């Protein structure tokens, strides 16, 4: 069996992994803006020899805007599944994001057609994932919730929160197995069959690789949380800067 843990993760981190994560980092906003542009392009009619803006009523403009915003919200919900997050969480994220201000559970329930109890459950998930937070609204006694408006920070929050849990669970298992392997090693005598001795040694080596792998992921999480990722993969504000960077 090929052991991924034996890869040179230092080179992997500095090279290929950064490019992959950079693509993922920009994946969400590009899709969001693509959907927005597709909706907004419906507002204009291109005529040969020039461009003429189609005259639309205010009601029609509102319909087109709502359609474009709904497409963005739906795409956010779809993209959340990439992180192993339910589409319901993604939908609430999109709704609050497009609302541009904090919302109550009541308003979210009305917007989604789901119960307030269900909204409360989903919001707890979002708080645990660090992609939502309670926000004080002066003059209101109800709890309001808002979401991160920065795409990159949302990506980092989802990535680091999920992998922190993975690292914790697997390192706990590694420590438990290590104790058992050490106990088996101390039980080996001259009469112990060679096959058993070799299997104990192989298992011990596998745990070493296991520990190295999850320590690497732990450092990778810190690499994102500390913001060092942006030193290696900066976010460029426009296409002109991107083209200059490529040169």
WOWO-V890758 format. One record per pair of residues at least 4 apart in sequence whose ideal C-beta (glycine too) atoms are under 8 Angstrom apart, sorted by sequence separation. I is the first residue (numbers start at 1). J is the second residue. D is the distance in whole Angstrom. If there is no record, write none. Layout:
i/j/d
I/J/D
I/J/D
//
This chain:
i/j/d
8/12/6
9/13/6
10/14/7
11/15/6
12/16/6
13/17/5
14/18/7
15/19/7
16/20/6
17/21/6
18/22/6
19/23/7
20/24/7
21/25/6
22/26/7
23/27/6
26/30/6
27/31/6
28/32/6
29/33/6
30/34/6
31/35/6
32/36/6
33/37/6
34/38/6
35/39/7
36/40/6
37/41/6
38/42/8
47/51/7
56/60/4
57/61/7
58/62/6
59/63/6
60/64/6
61/65/6
62/66/6
63/67/6
64/68/6
65/69/6
66/70/6
67/71/7
68/72/7
69/73/6
70/74/6
71/75/6
72/76/6
73/77/7
74/78/6
75/79/6
76/80/7
77/81/8
81/85/7
85/89/5
86/90/7
87/91/6
88/92/7
89/93/6
90/94/6
91/95/6
92/96/6
93/97/6
94/98/6
95/99/6
99/103/6
103/107/5
104/108/7
105/109/6
106/110/6
107/111/6
108/112/6
109/113/8
114/118/4
115/119/7
116/120/6
117/121/7
118/122/6
119/123/6
120/124/7
121/125/7
122/126/7
123/127/6
124/128/6
125/129/6
140/144/7
150/154/7
151/155/7
152/156/6
153/157/6
154/158/6
155/159/6
156/160/6
157/161/6
158/162/6
159/163/6
160/164/6
161/165/7
162/166/7
163/167/6
164/168/6
165/169/6
166/170/6
167/171/6
168/172/6
169/173/7
170/174/6
171/175/7
172/176/7
173/177/6
174/178/6
175/179/7
176/180/7
177/181/6
178/182/6
179/183/6
180/184/6
181/185/6
182/186/7
183/187/7
184/188/7
188/192/5
192/196/5
193/197/7
194/198/6
195/199/6
196/200/6
197/201/6
198/202/6
199/203/6
200/204/6
201/205/6
202/206/6
203/207/7
204/208/7
205/209/7
206/210/6
207/211/6
208/212/6
209/213/6
210/214/7
211/215/6
212/216/6
213/217/7
214/218/6
215/219/7
216/220/6
217/221/6
218/222/7
219/223/6
220/224/7
221/225/6
222/226/6
224/228/8
227/231/8
228/232/7
229/233/6
230/234/5
237/241/6
238/242/7
239/243/6
240/244/6
241/245/6
242/246/7
243/247/7
7/12/6
12/17/5
13/18/7
46/51/6
47/52/5
56/61/5
80/85/4
81/86/8
85/90/6
103/108/5
109/114/6
114/119/6
126/131/5
127/132/6
137/142/8
148/153/5
187/192/8
192/197/6
223/228/5
224/229/5
230/235/7
236/241/4
46/52/8
80/86/7
81/87/6
96/102/7
108/114/8
109/115/6
126/132/4
127/133/7
148/154/5
223/229/6
236/242/5
44/51/7
45/52/6
80/87/6
96/103/5
109/116/5
112/119/7
127/134/8
137/144/5
147/154/8
44/52/8
45/53/8
56/64/7
95/103/7
103/111/8
136/144/7
188/196/8
44/53/6
45/54/5
78/87/7
80/89/6
81/90/7
109/118/8
123/132/6
134/143/6
135/144/5
148/157/7
188/197/6
236/245/6
43/53/8
44/54/6
77/87/5
80/90/3
106/116/6
109/119/5
134/144/7
135/145/7
43/54/7
77/88/8
79/90/7
105/116/5
108/119/5
134/145/6
135/146/4
78/90/7
96/108/8
133/145/7
188/200/7
43/56/7
77/90/4
80/93/7
95/108/7
132/145/5
133/146/6
76/90/5
77/91/4
105/119/5
132/146/7
133/147/8
76/91/8
105/120/6
108/123/8
132/147/5
185/200/6
77/93/8
92/108/6
95/111/6
131/147/6
132/148/8
184/200/5
74/91/8
76/93/6
77/94/6
95/112/7
131/148/6
43/61/7
73/91/7
76/94/4
105/123/7
75/94/8
126/145/8
181/200/6
185/204/7
74/94/7
92/112/7
43/64/6
73/94/3
76/97/7
91/112/7
126/147/7
42/64/6
72/94/7
73/95/6
123/145/6
181/203/6
131/154/6
181/204/5
40/64/8
73/97/8
39/64/7
42/67/8
73/98/6
39/65/8
72/98/6
88/114/8
131/157/5
177/203/8
181/207/6
92/119/7
130/157/4
131/158/6
39/67/6
40/68/6
129/157/6
39/68/3
69/98/5
129/158/6
178/207/6
38/68/8
39/69/8
92/122/6
177/207/6
92/123/7
130/161/5
36/68/5
39/71/6
129/161/5
35/68/7
36/69/8
38/71/7
89/122/6
93/126/7
102/135/4
128/161/7
129/162/8
174/207/6
88/122/5
92/126/7
36/71/7
102/137/6
35/71/4
36/72/6
86/122/8
89/125/6
96/132/7
104/140/8
106/142/7
174/210/5
35/72/5
89/126/6
105/142/8
108/145/8
174/211/5
93/131/6
104/142/5
105/143/7
86/125/8
93/132/7
104/143/7
32/72/5
35/75/5
85/125/8
89/129/7
92/132/8
104/144/6
105/145/8
170/210/7
171/211/7
174/214/7
103/144/6
104/145/8
89/131/8
102/144/4
103/145/6
32/75/6
102/145/6
103/146/8
171/214/5
31/75/5
32/76/7
85/129/7
102/146/4
170/214/5
101/146/7
167/214/5
28/76/7
31/79/6
166/214/8
96/145/7
96/146/6
97/147/5
167/217/5
28/79/5
96/147/5
166/217/7
167/218/5
27/79/7
97/149/7
93/147/5
163/217/6
167/221/7
27/82/8
163/220/8
164/221/6
24/82/8
163/221/5
93/154/8
160/221/5
159/221/8
160/224/5
159/224/6
160/225/5
156/224/5
156/225/7
85/158/7
156/229/8
83/158/4
83/159/7
80/158/8
84/162/7
152/230/8
83/162/7
152/235/6
32/151/7
29/151/4
28/151/5
28/154/7
25/152/6
28/155/7
25/155/5
24/155/7
3/206/8
6/209/6
9/212/8
13/216/8
17/220/8
5/209/4
9/213/8
25/229/8
5/210/6
3/209/6
5/212/6
9/216/5
13/220/7
5/213/4
21/229/7
25/233/7
4/213/7
26/235/8
13/223/8
25/235/8
18/229/8
22/233/4
21/233/7
18/232/6
18/233/6
14/232/8
//
